Amino acid sequence: MGSLFRSEEMALCQLFLQSEAAYACVSELGELGLVQFRDLNPDVNAFQRKFVNEVRRCDEMERKLRYLEKEIKKDGIPMLDTGESPEAPQPREMIDLEATFEKLENELREVNQNAEALKRNFLELTELKHILRKTQVFFDEQEGGVNQTTESMTRALITDEARTAGASMGPVQLGFVAGVILRERLPAFERMLWRACRGNVFLRQAMIETPLEDPTNGDQVHKSVFIIFFQGDQLKTRVKKICEGFRATLYPCPEAPADRREMAMGVMTRIEDLNTVLGQTQDHRHRVLVAAAKNLKNWFVKVRKIKAIYHTLNLFNLDVTQKCLIAECWVPLLDIETIQLALRRGTERSGSSVPPILNRMQTFENPPTYNRTNKFTKAFQALIDAYGVASYREMNPAPYTIITFPFLFAVMFGDLGHGAIMALFGLWMIRKEKGLAAQKTDNEIWNIFFGGRYIIFLMGVFSMYTGMIYNDIFSKSLNIFGSHWQMSYNKSTVMENKYLQLSPKEDYEGSPYPFGMDPIWQVAGSNKIIFHNAYKMKISIIFGVIHMVFGVVMSWHNHTYFRNRISLIYEFIPQLMFLLLLFFYMVLLMFIKWIKFAATNEKPYSEACAPSILITFIDMVLFNTPKPAPSGCGVYMFWGQHFVQVLFVLLALGCIPIMLFAKPMLIMQARKLANEEVQPIAGASSDAETGGVSNGGPHGGGGPHEEEEEMSEIFIHQSIHTIEYVLGSVSHTASYLRLWALSLAHAQLAEVLWTMVLSIGLKQEGWFGGVILTCVFGFWAILTVGILVLMEGLSAFLHTLRLHWVEFQSKFYKGQGYAFQPFSFDAIIENGSAAVEE
């Protein structure tokens, strides 16, 4: 089979590269993305490897680029992204890149330091300007003759002893300090002044209306101006210490009005000069960042490529001459020639005269699993890999999941209207995928939706199909071909009798509705849910059994590919027989019942004579004799049914001991023969040890050379596997009834929204009814998209995922491999530097 149904055949190769050509060759392999290198120095510390200095230089360049990127984003400058990926620079170009980044970083840091100093100076001058303005009000009051307030304030600030001692010394002069403080610290600042100075200070404050910019971090801060009056040097020292503790900034404020006016004029002149210098500084900074933004993306790509190359070269070994690098790598077998061409290109670029050597090696190790994907199959493969990466060359369920996953989802989600909404959303993402992919975002939910756009589109399309089969669109039906039921009652009888029923023998034309379900069932009464229950329950079991049988058949491909003859005969055949003889037989009974029994038939094949499938199956398993049928009806559906059922149950029960004991006993017998006949030959019993399993497959590669497993463990493992399969066949069949349950729940929710929300607006009349209908329709649309499409869609998606992981894949898929992770520049650039350091 092709690589679509199995992982690629892999080969372990040894690569010999000349030291001067190694960088260019690894660069070409990184562009190709088809080689996974192994670490040949697992015991060597990362700091003791050959190219550790080059990796450190790349780390330093990345740090400088991140600094530039942070500054560019801070200024909101768009970074040019052409979408192109430049080639990895030559080693000699690293010096030029380092010099360029060093120059840019130093220039930008110098500009930032100068700008910060200018902004700090500007802040100080602005605060001083506000101090001079705010305090002028108080001094104007004092000079205008409001002396009574000043005298009372002076008396309040002077103690009795100071007043008595200074009575002969004339008027007392008050000192003051002025400054600014953060507004949120002002209440605590006032309380501390009052307590520390015992009320012997006078504080006046005024808010600065406009916020000020903090030069350190650029945040906007709100501050207030304050002026504190006090008497004496002791209080002055105490006030300054309190101001220092609350990080208040003090500024000189002259007492004379002329000095204050002169200082204010000087401050305004300096502010204007600073504004001019700041503008020039910002312009220069902007020009530097704009020039860097044009090349920043390409610089990141170049540096990460260089770092990835040297990180990969650290995985290589040096030969004894120190002139040749030796590597081991996993490569896809079909791409060896492409890899050799890439190595030749790298050798030519480096100017080396010695060609590289790529030798294929024999190994017993399990190769990595590599499934080729494109943008369509990638999402489906991700669903399978989330359960577990396939073992090497194991059957890949992804191609079949492309059809079965959206189909089983649609069985639960079947609605033409809801499916159309989902399909249109997926189609929009597919049509706009180039533009949406270029808009890289950190929104994880959006990335999940966009990554699964093809799954969403197919789920919507399949849901439209099943919605047409159910004849269900927003809980209503489409009467395209006209109902095949005829009504023989008059209108008054129909309107007055809600228990009226149509007889399929008299009121049905006999020919089925051309496509899907007859629209009359949407207006049916109490028997609508009964009809849908019977229909959807049966198709759920039918689809489930077919799905499980297909999974068991898939295991046949694994057994034949790996030449596991014992498992093929004593596991696959009994498992398939057990499933077919019991559960597929039940499916056949459903079809026999649909074909042979009808309302228009006469006894013994009339509708009244149709036996219950569930009761028939229970009687079959328990070997019960069916209860007597009504008069004129038969007990069985076909001649010889009882004998066939007994035979099928006995054969199914006989498959259980075969599954349980055959394989372990044959392995034990093979080991005994191997020990007796070829005991002197080392490793000759390897096939017997694994029960006839050749893990490497026909490609000649090897599986792991494991130690012989104990027979007790083989018996225990086989017992668990058999019990799990037998009991799982019953539980898994019942598990597919979730298709029926969720389908009914989805249909009922849609009907509830229609009858309890939208129908209210449709019943209104006149212009007011139009307004009501518009509002009600908006509410109904929000609930439809939010609940029925998103929440119900997520529920159906998770149930479908479970049916594939547990009920389907457990029949053949082990998922015990490990993924092929090639050295690829595309993956490294997409994931950032984290992919390199892992």
Buried (B, 14 or more C-beta within 10 A) or exposed (E): EEBEBBBBBBBBBEBBBBBBBBBBBBBBBBBBBBBBBEEBBEEEEEEEBBBBEBBEBBBBBBEBBEBBBEBBEEEEBEBEEEEEBEBBBEBEEBEEBBEBBEEBBEBBEEBEEBBBEBBEBBBBBBBBBBBBBBBBEBBEEEEEEEEEEBEEBBEEBBEEEBEEEEEEEEEBEBBBBBBBBBBEBBEEBBEBBEEBBEEBBBBBBBEBEEEBBEBEEEEEBEBBBBBBBBBBEEBBEBBBEBBEEBEBBBBEBBEEEEEBEEBBEEBEEBBEEBEEBBEEBBEBBEEBBBEBBEBBBBBBBBBBBBBBBBBBBBBBEBEEEEEBBBBBBBBBBEBBEEBBEBBBBBBEBBEBEEBBBBEBEEBEBBBBBBBEBEEBBBBBBBBBBEBBBBBBBBBBBBBBBBEBBBBBBBBBBBBBBBBBBBBEBBBEBBEEBEEBEEEEEEEEEEEEBBBBBBBBBBBBBBBBBBBBBBBBBBBBBBEEEEBBBEEEEEEEEEEEEEEEEBEEEEBBEEEEBEEBBBBBBBEBEEEBEEEBEEBBBBBBBBBBBBBBBBBBBBBBBBBEBBBBBBBBBBBBBBBBBBBBBBBBBBBBBBEBBEEBBBEEBEEBBBEEBBBEBEEBBEBBBEEEEBEEBEEEBBBBBEEEBBEBBEEBBEBBBEBBEBBBBBBBBBBBEBBEEBEEEEEEEEEEBBBBBBBBBBBBBEEEBBBEEEEEEEEEEBBEEBBEBBEEBBEBBEEBBEBBBBBBBBBBBBBEBBBEBBEEBBEBBEEBEEEEBEEBBEEBBEBBBEBBBEBBBEEBBEBBBEBBBEBBBBBBBBBBBEBEBBEBBBBBBEBBBEEEBEBBEE
